[in-house]
C-alpha cells in the first residue's frame, strides 16, 4: 500500500525543518568514520591499557584492527527488576562475539534509577535529569575509542533514551539495543488499581497495599503495564535498533538468551560490512515510525520529551505539532493497561509487535524503507522470533487474526480512528494529554481552579475532605527548571476516587504524569513552565478553566496579563538534589526535550 499522504507530509516537514542541523550531524559522523577503526589511532601504551585485563585470545585479536570489538554499555544493577537480568548479558555477548572471530568488552556502566521506587519521593526530582547523565556516561564509556560497534543494555524510562542520545554521538558505528523483557504477569491490573484506590480512601491499610504491590511487581523483568519502559521497547523496535521481536520476550528464557546472542552477532556483522551505522538508522523516517508507534499503541506521554531529545541528538527537530499531526491519522490498535485491562504479556500473546508492524505497514502508516539493524527495512519486523525444534533462532509470521480483539486490533477495525495523544493549547501555553485511557465523557472538563505548589499539599487537601467538588487541580512549579519535572503519578488514585464519585475533575501541571497516566484527564508538560515565567504562574484559586481534549484547547476565563506571577522557592536540597543546580539552570523547555544538551 502507498504511504499515507499525511505521514509523508509530516516527514517532509521534519526534513525541511532539520536540514541544517541534520547536515551538520551527518558531516561530523562522516568525519569520524573517515578516521578508520579507532584502535588504529591509539598509541601502543593506549592499546595495552585497553586490553590489559582481556584473555589472551582476545588480546591477540585486539592487537590488530580487523576483528570487530563490541563496546557493551550496561545499565545493570540488581536492585531494579528490569535491569537485574543484564547480569548475564556480557558473558552471552562475549561468547557470541568470539564464536564469529570478534571480541566484546564492557565499556562502561550507566546509572539506572527506577521511577517506581522514587515515585512521589524527593528522589524523583533527579529522574528526568538522569537521562542526560546516562547520555554523558555513555559518551565517557565509549570515549576510549576501542570499539567498532556498540551494544546497549537498557530497558526503563530514562535509561533507553539516555543510551540512545549518548550512542548517537558515536553514530558512525552500528549500535544494537538488547532489552531484558517484561516480568511474567502477576495480579491483574484491575485488582492492583482497586487496592490503590481503596487505600486512598482509607478502606485498607498499608499491609494490604504492600501485599498487592508485591503481587504485581514480583520477579525479574520490566513492570508489565504499558508505561514508559515498555513504550521504549516498542519505539526501539519501530526505529530499527532491536532485532525484530526483541521487545517483549520474558527474561531468563531460552528465546531471550538466543536474541541477546544474536544481537551481539548482528552488531559484529554490521561493523564488518559497514552497513547500518546508527546515524543512518536514526533518520527522519525512523523518528516518524516511532511517532506512529506511540499513537497506535497509546504510548507514554514521557516520549513527548524523550523522542524529541533523541531526535535532536541526531540533528532532527520535531515538536508537538508533529505528534498531533501523526495522531490524527493513526488508528489506536492496542488496549494495554492503563489504557485497558491487559498487560504487555497479553499484548505479546495476542500477536504483539509483529502483528502491529504488519498492520501499520499494510495501512501505509510506516516508512517501510527505513534503515534497520534487522536488514531489508521494516519488513523483518512483521515477523516474530521463535526457537525451532533444535533450539535455533528463527522468525515466523504472526497470527492472521489477533489472539484477543480486546487487546490488539487490525488497522481496519481499530479501537479509535485516532491515536492516543493530543496537543492542547491556549492562554496557559502548550501541553499534551494522553486520552487513550480517558473515557469520552471525561475528555471535556470545565471547573474552577484549585492551585497547589506541591503534590503533597494536594493530597493533604484531599484527605481533609476539601476536594469533594468539581475542580481543575493546577499543580505548578513542577517543571524542569523548578525541581527537575518529577512525575505526579501518586495523585492518580485520589483523582480517580473523586472522578468515581461523580465529580468533574482534571489536572493541569507543568510537571509529568508518566506513561501510567490514568483515566482522569491531565494537561501535562505545560510550557512555558511556571519557573520560566509561564502563564500557569498567574492562575488563582477559583479561575474557571476549560480542558477540552476533543477540541485541543486549554482555556482560562481570566485576564492573566493584569496579574503578577506567583513566586515559589523550592529547596532542592537533600538526596543529591543540590548537585543538579547546574542542570536546573540550563535545562531547555519541555517541547524541546527538557534537556541540558539541546
C-alpha positions as CSV (number, residue, x, y, z in Angstrom):
1,X,0.0,0.0,0.0
2,X,1.3,3.5,-0.8
3,X,2.4,5.6,2.2
4,X,-0.3,7.8,3.8
5,X,0.0,11.3,2.4
6,X,-0.2,12.9,5.9
7,X,2.7,10.8,7.2
8,X,4.7,11.7,4.1
9,X,3.9,15.4,4.7
10,X,5.0,15.2,8.4
11,X,8.2,13.5,7.4
12,X,9.0,16.1,4.7
13,X,8.2,19.0,7.1
14,X,10.6,17.5,9.7
15,X,13.2,17.0,7.0
16,X,12.9,20.6,5.8
17,X,13.0,22.0,9.4
18,X,16.0,19.9,10.2
19,X,18.0,20.4,7.0
20,X,20.9,22.4,8.5
21,X,21.2,20.6,11.9
22,X,20.9,17.1,10.3
23,X,23.6,18.0,7.7
24,X,25.9,19.2,10.4
25,X,25.4,16.0,12.4
26,X,26.0,13.7,9.3
27,X,29.1,15.7,8.4
28,X,30.6,15.1,11.8
29,X,29.7,11.4,11.6
30,X,31.4,11.2,8.2
31,X,34.5,12.9,9.5
32,X,34.7,10.4,12.4
33,X,34.1,7.4,10.2
34,X,36.9,8.5,7.8
35,X,39.5,8.1,10.5
36,X,39.1,4.3,10.2
37,X,38.9,2.0,13.2
38,X,39.6,3.9,16.4
39,X,42.1,1.4,17.8
40,X,44.4,2.1,14.8
41,X,45.0,5.6,16.1
42,X,45.9,4.6,19.6
43,X,49.5,4.5,20.8
44,X,51.0,1.2,21.9
45,X,50.6,2.4,25.6
46,X,47.0,3.4,24.9
47,X,46.2,0.0,23.4
48,X,48.0,-2.0,26.0
49,X,45.9,-0.3,28.7
50,X,42.8,-1.0,26.7
51,X,43.2,-4.8,26.7
52,X,45.5,-5.4,29.7
53,X,42.8,-7.4,31.5
54,X,41.5,-9.3,28.5
55,X,42.0,-13.1,28.0
56,X,45.0,-14.0,25.7
57,X,42.9,-14.9,22.7
58,X,41.0,-11.6,22.9
59,X,44.4,-9.7,23.2
60,X,45.6,-11.3,20.0
61,X,42.5,-10.1,18.2
62,X,42.6,-6.7,19.8
63,X,46.2,-6.1,18.7
64,X,45.0,-5.6,15.2
65,X,42.1,-3.7,13.7
66,X,40.4,-6.4,11.6
67,X,38.5,-8.1,14.3
68,X,35.4,-6.2,15.5
69,X,35.4,-5.2,19.1
70,X,32.0,-4.6,20.6
71,X,31.6,-1.9,23.3
72,X,28.9,-3.0,25.8
73,X,27.2,-0.2,27.7
74,X,25.2,-1.7,30.5
75,X,22.6,-0.4,32.9
76,X,22.9,-3.5,35.1
77,X,22.1,-3.3,38.8
78,X,20.5,-5.9,40.9
79,X,18.1,-3.7,42.8
80,X,15.8,-3.0,39.8
81,X,13.9,-5.9,38.4
82,X,14.1,-4.6,34.8
83,X,17.9,-4.4,34.9
84,X,18.8,-7.4,37.1
85,X,18.7,-9.8,34.1
86,X,21.6,-7.8,32.4
87,X,23.9,-9.5,34.9
88,X,24.3,-12.5,32.5
89,X,24.3,-10.5,29.2
90,X,28.1,-9.6,29.0
91,X,29.0,-13.3,29.2
92,X,26.4,-14.2,26.5
93,X,27.6,-11.3,24.3
94,X,31.3,-12.1,24.6
95,X,30.8,-15.8,23.8
96,X,28.6,-15.0,20.8
97,X,31.2,-12.5,19.5
98,X,34.1,-14.9,20.0
99,X,32.3,-17.6,18.0
100,X,32.5,-15.4,14.9
101,X,36.0,-14.2,15.5
102,X,35.2,-10.9,17.3
103,X,35.6,-9.6,20.8
104,X,33.5,-7.7,23.3
105,X,34.3,-5.6,26.3
106,X,32.1,-3.9,28.9
107,X,32.9,-0.3,28.0
108,X,31.1,1.1,31.0
109,X,28.0,1.2,33.2
110,X,25.4,3.9,33.4
111,X,23.0,4.6,36.3
112,X,19.5,3.2,36.2
113,X,17.1,4.7,38.6
114,X,13.5,3.4,38.9
115,X,10.6,5.8,38.9
116,X,8.6,3.1,40.6
117,X,10.9,3.3,43.7
118,X,11.1,7.1,43.7
119,X,7.5,7.9,42.7
120,X,6.2,10.6,44.9
121,X,9.5,10.8,46.8
122,X,12.2,13.6,46.7
123,X,14.5,11.3,44.6
124,X,12.0,11.6,41.7
125,X,13.4,15.1,41.2
126,X,16.6,13.6,39.8
127,X,14.7,11.2,37.5
128,X,14.4,13.3,34.3
129,X,18.0,14.6,34.7
130,X,19.3,11.1,35.0
131,X,18.6,10.7,31.2
132,X,21.2,13.2,30.3
133,X,23.6,11.8,32.9
134,X,23.2,8.4,31.2
135,X,23.8,10.0,27.8
136,X,27.0,11.6,29.1
137,X,28.1,8.4,30.9
138,X,27.6,6.5,27.6
139,X,29.8,9.0,25.8
140,X,32.5,8.7,28.5
141,X,32.4,4.9,28.3
142,X,32.9,5.0,24.5
143,X,35.5,7.7,24.5
144,X,38.3,5.2,24.9
145,X,37.9,4.7,21.1
146,X,38.5,1.0,21.4
147,X,35.3,-0.1,19.7
148,X,33.8,-0.8,16.3
149,X,30.2,-1.3,17.3
150,X,28.0,-0.7,20.3
151,X,25.5,-2.9,22.1
152,X,23.3,-1.1,24.6
153,X,21.7,-2.9,27.6
154,X,18.8,-0.9,29.0
155,X,15.1,-1.1,29.4
156,X,13.5,1.6,31.6
157,X,12.2,5.1,31.4
158,X,15.2,7.4,31.2
159,X,17.8,4.7,30.5
160,X,17.0,3.8,26.9
161,X,16.6,7.5,25.7
162,X,19.9,8.3,27.5
163,X,21.7,5.4,25.9
164,X,20.4,6.5,22.5
165,X,21.4,10.1,22.9
166,X,24.9,9.0,24.0
167,X,25.3,6.4,21.3
168,X,24.2,8.9,18.6
169,X,27.4,10.9,19.4
170,X,29.2,7.8,18.1
171,X,26.7,7.3,15.3
172,X,29.3,6.4,12.7
173,X,29.3,2.9,14.3
174,X,26.5,0.4,14.4
175,X,24.5,0.1,17.6
176,X,22.2,-2.6,18.7
177,X,19.9,-2.3,21.7
178,X,19.2,-5.5,23.7
179,X,16.4,-5.3,26.3
180,X,15.7,-7.5,29.3
181,X,12.0,-8.1,28.6
182,X,8.9,-7.9,30.9
183,X,8.5,-10.0,34.0
184,X,5.7,-12.7,33.9
185,X,2.3,-11.3,34.8
186,X,1.3,-11.0,38.4
187,X,-2.1,-10.0,39.9
188,X,-4.4,-8.3,37.5
189,X,-4.0,-4.5,36.9
190,X,-7.7,-4.0,37.7
191,X,-7.1,-5.6,41.1
192,X,-4.0,-3.6,41.7
193,X,-5.8,-0.3,40.8
194,X,-8.7,-1.2,43.1
195,X,-6.5,-1.7,46.1
196,X,-4.7,1.6,45.4
197,X,-8.0,3.4,45.4
198,X,-9.2,1.6,48.5
199,X,-6.0,2.7,50.3
200,X,-6.5,6.3,49.1
201,X,-10.0,6.1,50.7
202,X,-8.7,4.5,53.9
203,X,-10.6,1.3,53.3
204,X,-7.5,-0.9,53.5
205,X,-4.2,-0.4,55.3
206,X,-0.5,-0.3,54.3
207,X,-0.1,-4.1,54.7
208,X,-2.8,-4.8,52.2
209,X,-1.4,-2.3,49.8
210,X,2.1,-3.7,50.1
211,X,0.8,-7.2,49.5
212,X,-0.9,-6.1,46.4
213,X,2.1,-4.2,45.0
214,X,4.3,-7.3,45.8
215,X,1.8,-9.4,43.8
216,X,2.2,-7.0,40.8
217,X,6.0,-6.5,40.9
218,X,7.2,-9.9,41.8
219,X,10.2,-11.1,39.8
220,X,13.0,-10.1,37.4
221,X,11.9,-8.1,34.3
222,X,10.2,-4.9,33.4
223,X,6.9,-3.9,35.0
224,X,4.2,-5.3,32.8
225,X,2.0,-2.2,32.4
226,X,2.4,-0.1,29.3
227,X,4.3,2.8,30.7
228,X,7.5,4.5,29.5
229,X,9.7,1.4,29.9
230,X,7.6,-0.7,27.6
231,X,6.9,2.2,25.3
232,X,10.7,2.4,25.0
233,X,10.8,-1.1,23.7
234,X,8.1,-0.5,21.2
235,X,10.0,2.6,20.0
236,X,13.3,0.9,19.7
237,X,11.7,-1.8,17.6
238,X,10.0,0.6,15.2
239,X,13.1,2.8,15.0
240,X,15.1,-0.3,13.9
241,X,17.7,-0.7,16.7
242,X,16.3,-4.0,18.1
243,X,16.4,-7.3,16.4
244,X,12.9,-8.0,15.2
245,X,10.6,-9.0,18.0
246,X,13.1,-8.5,20.8
247,X,10.9,-6.1,22.8
248,X,8.6,-8.3,24.9
249,X,10.2,-11.7,25.4
250,X,10.4,-12.6,29.1
251,X,13.9,-12.6,30.7
252,X,15.8,-15.8,31.7
253,X,14.2,-17.9,28.9
254,X,16.0,-19.7,26.1
255,X,14.4,-17.4,23.5
256,X,15.6,-14.3,25.4
257,X,19.1,-15.6,25.6
258,X,19.1,-16.5,21.9
259,X,18.0,-13.0,21.0
260,X,20.8,-11.5,23.1
261,X,23.4,-13.7,21.5
262,X,22.0,-12.9,18.0
263,X,22.1,-9.2,18.8
264,X,25.9,-9.5,19.5
265,X,26.5,-11.4,16.3
266,X,24.4,-8.9,14.3
267,X,26.4,-5.9,15.7
268,X,29.6,-7.6,14.7
269,X,28.3,-8.4,11.2
270,X,27.2,-4.8,10.7
271,X,30.6,-3.4,11.7
272,X,32.3,-5.8,9.4
273,X,30.1,-4.9,6.5
274,X,29.9,-1.2,7.1
275,X,26.1,-1.3,7.0
276,X,23.5,0.4,9.1
277,X,25.6,2.8,11.3
278,X,23.4,4.3,13.9
279,X,23.5,7.7,12.2
280,X,21.8,6.1,9.1
281,X,19.3,4.1,11.2
282,X,18.0,7.1,13.2
283,X,16.8,9.4,10.4
284,X,13.6,11.3,9.8
285,X,11.8,8.1,8.7
286,X,12.8,6.3,11.9
287,X,11.6,9.2,14.0
288,X,8.2,9.3,12.2
289,X,7.9,5.5,12.5
290,X,8.4,6.0,16.3
291,X,5.7,8.7,16.4
292,X,3.3,6.4,14.6
293,X,4.0,3.6,17.1
294,X,3.3,5.9,20.0
295,X,0.0,6.9,18.6
296,X,-1.1,3.4,17.5
297,X,-0.3,2.0,21.0
298,X,-1.3,4.8,23.3
299,X,2.3,5.1,24.4
300,X,3.9,7.1,27.2
301,X,3.5,10.8,27.4
302,X,7.1,10.9,28.5
303,X,8.1,10.4,24.9
304,X,6.8,13.9,24.1
305,X,10.1,14.7,25.9
306,X,12.3,11.7,25.2
307,X,11.7,11.2,21.5
308,X,12.2,14.9,20.9
309,X,15.6,14.8,22.7
310,X,16.7,11.6,20.9
311,X,15.8,13.1,17.5
312,X,17.7,16.3,18.3
313,X,20.8,14.2,19.1
314,X,20.7,13.0,15.5
315,X,20.2,16.6,14.2
316,X,16.4,16.1,13.7
317,X,14.0,18.7,15.0
318,X,10.5,17.6,15.9
319,X,7.8,19.4,18.0
320,X,4.4,18.6,19.5
321,X,2.6,19.7,16.2
322,X,4.2,16.7,14.6
323,X,2.8,14.4,17.4
324,X,-0.6,16.0,16.8
325,X,-0.5,15.6,13.0
326,X,0.5,11.9,13.3
327,X,-2.1,11.2,16.0
328,X,-4.9,12.5,13.7
329,X,-4.3,9.8,11.1
330,X,-3.0,6.9,13.2
331,X,-5.6,4.5,14.5
332,X,-5.4,3.2,18.1
333,X,-4.7,-0.5,17.7
334,X,-4.0,-1.6,21.3
335,X,-5.6,-1.5,24.7
336,X,-2.8,-2.2,27.2
337,X,-3.0,-1.2,30.9
338,X,-3.5,1.6,31.8
339,X,-5.4,2.1,28.5
340,X,-7.1,-1.3,29.0
341,X,-7.1,-4.3,31.4
342,X,-4.3,-6.5,29.8
343,X,-0.6,-6.1,30.3
344,X,2.2,-6.3,27.7
345,X,2.4,-10.1,28.1
346,X,-1.2,-10.2,27.0
347,X,-0.3,-7.9,24.0
348,X,2.6,-10.1,23.1
349,X,0.5,-13.3,23.3
350,X,-2.2,-11.7,21.1
351,X,0.2,-11.1,18.3
352,X,2.5,-8.4,19.7
353,X,4.9,-6.3,17.8
354,X,4.9,-8.4,14.6
355,X,1.1,-8.1,14.2
356,X,1.3,-4.4,15.0
357,X,4.0,-3.7,12.5
358,X,2.3,-5.8,9.8
359,X,-0.9,-3.8,10.3
360,X,0.7,-0.4,10.2
361,X,2.8,-1.3,7.2
362,X,-0.3,-2.5,5.3
363,X,-2.1,0.7,6.2
364,X,0.7,2.8,4.7
365,X,1.5,4.4,8.1
366,X,5.1,3.3,8.4
367,X,8.2,4.0,6.2
368,X,9.0,0.5,5.0
369,X,12.4,1.5,3.6
370,X,13.9,2.9,6.9
371,X,17.4,1.5,7.7
372,X,17.3,-1.1,10.4
373,X,19.7,-3.5,12.2
374,X,17.3,-6.2,11.1
375,X,18.1,-5.6,7.4
376,X,15.7,-5.0,4.5
377,X,13.8,-2.1,6.1
378,X,10.9,-2.8,8.4
379,X,9.6,-5.9,6.7
380,X,11.6,-8.3,9.0
381,X,9.8,-6.6,12.0
382,X,6.5,-8.0,10.8
383,X,7.7,-11.5,11.9
384,X,8.1,-12.8,15.4
385,X,11.1,-14.6,16.9
386,X,10.9,-18.3,17.9
387,X,13.1,-21.3,18.5
388,X,12.8,-24.3,16.2
389,X,12.9,-27.9,17.3
390,X,16.7,-27.8,17.5
391,X,16.8,-24.6,19.6
392,X,17.8,-22.4,16.6
393,X,16.5,-18.8,16.5
394,X,14.1,-18.3,13.6
395,X,11.4,-15.8,12.7
396,X,7.8,-16.7,11.9
397,X,4.7,-14.9,10.7
398,X,2.3,-13.5,13.3
399,X,-1.2,-14.8,13.5
400,X,-3.5,-13.7,10.7
401,X,-6.2,-12.7,13.3
402,X,-5.5,-11.1,16.7
403,X,-5.4,-13.6,19.5
404,X,-7.5,-11.2,21.6
405,X,-9.5,-8.3,20.0
406,X,-9.9,-6.7,23.4
407,X,-6.1,-6.1,23.4
408,X,-5.0,-5.9,19.8
409,X,-6.9,-5.0,16.7
410,X,-6.3,-4.7,13.0
411,X,-6.0,-1.3,11.3
412,X,-9.3,-2.0,9.6
413,X,-11.1,-2.2,12.9
414,X,-9.3,0.0,15.5
415,X,-10.3,0.9,19.0
416,X,-10.3,4.5,17.9
417,X,-9.6,6.1,14.5
418,X,-7.1,8.5,16.1
419,X,-4.1,8.0,18.2
420,X,-3.6,8.1,22.0
421,X,-2.0,11.6,22.4
422,X,-3.3,15.1,21.8
423,X,-1.9,18.6,21.8
424,X,-3.7,21.2,24.0
425,X,-3.0,24.9,23.5
426,X,-4.5,28.2,24.8
427,X,-3.8,31.1,27.1
428,X,-1.9,28.9,29.6
429,X,0.5,27.7,26.9
430,X,1.0,24.3,25.2
431,X,0.6,20.9,26.8
432,X,-0.1,17.3,25.9
433,X,-2.7,14.9,27.1
434,X,-3.0,11.1,26.9
435,X,-6.6,10.3,26.0
436,X,-6.3,6.7,25.2
437,X,-7.4,5.8,28.7
438,X,-9.8,8.7,29.3
439,X,-13.4,7.9,28.5
440,X,-15.1,10.2,26.0
441,X,-17.5,11.6,28.7
442,X,-14.4,12.8,30.7
443,X,-12.5,14.5,27.9
444,X,-14.1,17.9,28.5
445,X,-13.9,19.4,32.0
446,X,-14.8,23.0,32.9
447,X,-14.5,23.8,36.6
448,X,-12.8,26.3,39.0
449,X,-9.1,26.0,39.6
450,X,-7.6,24.9,42.9
451,X,-4.0,25.8,42.9
452,X,-1.1,23.9,44.6
453,X,2.7,24.3,44.5
454,X,3.3,20.7,45.8
455,X,1.7,17.4,45.2
456,X,1.7,16.7,48.9
457,X,-0.4,19.8,49.5
458,X,-3.0,18.4,47.1
459,X,-3.0,15.1,48.9
460,X,-3.5,16.9,52.3
461,X,-6.4,18.8,50.9
462,X,-7.9,15.5,49.6
463,X,-7.5,13.7,52.9
464,X,-9.0,16.8,54.7
465,X,-12.1,16.4,52.5
466,X,-11.7,19.7,50.8
467,X,-11.8,18.4,47.2
468,X,-15.3,16.8,47.1
469,X,-16.4,19.0,44.3
470,X,-15.9,19.8,40.6
471,X,-12.4,21.4,40.1
472,X,-9.3,21.6,38.0
473,X,-6.2,20.9,40.1
474,X,-3.4,23.3,38.9
475,X,-0.1,21.9,40.3
476,X,2.7,24.2,39.2
477,X,6.4,24.8,39.8
478,X,6.9,21.1,38.8
479,X,8.7,21.8,35.5
480,X,12.4,21.0,34.8
481,X,13.7,24.4,35.9
482,X,11.8,24.4,39.1
483,X,12.5,20.9,40.5
484,X,13.5,18.6,37.7
485,X,10.0,17.8,36.5
486,X,9.0,14.9,38.7
487,X,6.2,12.6,37.8
488,X,3.0,13.2,39.7
489,X,1.7,9.7,39.4
490,X,0.9,9.3,43.1
491,X,-2.0,11.7,42.5
492,X,-3.8,9.2,40.2
493,X,-5.6,7.1,42.9
494,X,-7.0,10.2,44.6
495,X,-8.1,11.9,41.4
496,X,-9.7,8.6,40.3
497,X,-11.7,8.3,43.5
498,X,-13.1,11.8,43.1
499,X,-14.0,11.1,39.5
500,X,-15.6,7.9,40.6
501,X,-17.8,9.9,43.0
502,X,-19.2,11.8,40.0
503,X,-17.2,15.0,40.3
504,X,-15.8,16.6,37.2
505,X,-12.0,16.7,37.9
506,X,-8.9,17.3,35.8
507,X,-5.2,18.1,36.3
508,X,-3.2,20.9,34.8
509,X,0.5,20.9,35.5
510,X,4.0,21.8,34.2
511,X,5.1,18.5,35.6
512,X,4.9,15.0,34.3
513,X,2.3,12.3,34.7
514,X,4.2,9.4,33.0
515,X,3.2,6.5,30.8
516,X,1.0,5.3,33.6
517,X,-1.4,8.3,33.2
518,X,-4.8,7.1,34.2
519,X,-8.5,7.8,33.4
520,X,-8.5,11.4,34.7
521,X,-7.8,14.0,32.0
522,X,-4.4,15.6,32.6
523,X,-2.9,18.5,30.7
524,X,0.8,17.9,31.4
525,X,4.1,19.4,30.4
526,X,2.5,22.9,30.3
527,X,5.0,25.1,28.5
528,X,6.3,27.7,29.4
529,X,6.6,26.4,32.9
530,X,5.8,28.5,36.0
531,X,9.5,28.9,37.0
532,X,10.2,30.2,33.5
533,X,7.5,32.9,33.6
534,X,4.7,30.8,32.1
535,X,1.1,32.0,32.4
536,X,0.4,29.0,34.7
537,X,2.2,31.0,37.4
538,X,-0.6,33.6,37.3
539,X,-3.6,31.3,37.8
540,X,-5.5,31.8,41.0
541,X,-8.0,29.7,43.0
542,X,-11.5,30.0,41.5
543,X,-10.4,30.8,37.9
544,X,-12.6,29.0,35.5
545,X,-10.5,26.5,33.4
546,X,-11.7,24.5,30.5
547,X,-9.8,21.5,29.4
548,X,-11.2,20.3,26.1
549,X,-9.3,17.3,24.8
550,X,-11.6,16.9,21.8
551,X,-11.0,20.5,20.6
552,X,-7.4,20.6,21.7
553,X,-8.0,23.6,23.9
554,X,-6.8,24.6,27.4
555,X,-8.7,27.8,28.2
556,X,-9.0,30.1,31.3
557,X,-11.6,32.8,31.9
558,X,-9.3,35.3,33.4
559,X,-7.2,38.2,32.3
560,X,-3.8,36.9,33.3
561,X,-1.9,39.9,31.9
562,X,-3.0,42.1,34.8
563,X,-1.5,39.7,37.4
564,X,1.9,39.3,39.0
565,X,3.1,35.7,38.7
566,X,3.4,33.6,41.8
567,X,6.8,33.1,43.3
568,X,7.8,29.8,44.7
569,X,11.2,28.8,46.1
570,X,11.9,25.1,46.2
571,X,14.8,24.0,48.4
572,X,16.2,21.4,46.0
573,X,18.4,20.1,48.8
574,X,19.0,16.5,50.1
575,X,19.3,13.1,48.3
576,X,21.8,14.6,45.9
577,X,19.4,17.3,44.5
578,X,21.9,20.0,45.4
579,X,24.3,18.5,42.8
580,X,21.9,19.2,40.0
581,X,21.7,23.0,40.3
582,X,23.5,23.5,37.0
583,X,21.0,21.2,35.3
584,X,18.1,23.1,36.6
585,X,19.7,26.4,35.5
586,X,20.5,25.2,31.9
587,X,17.7,22.8,31.1
588,X,15.6,23.6,28.0
589,X,11.8,23.7,27.8
590,X,9.6,20.5,27.7
591,X,8.8,20.8,24.0
592,X,12.5,20.9,23.1
593,X,13.0,17.7,25.1
594,X,13.7,19.1,28.6
595,X,17.4,18.5,28.0
596,X,20.6,20.2,29.2
597,X,22.1,19.5,25.7
598,X,19.6,21.0,23.3
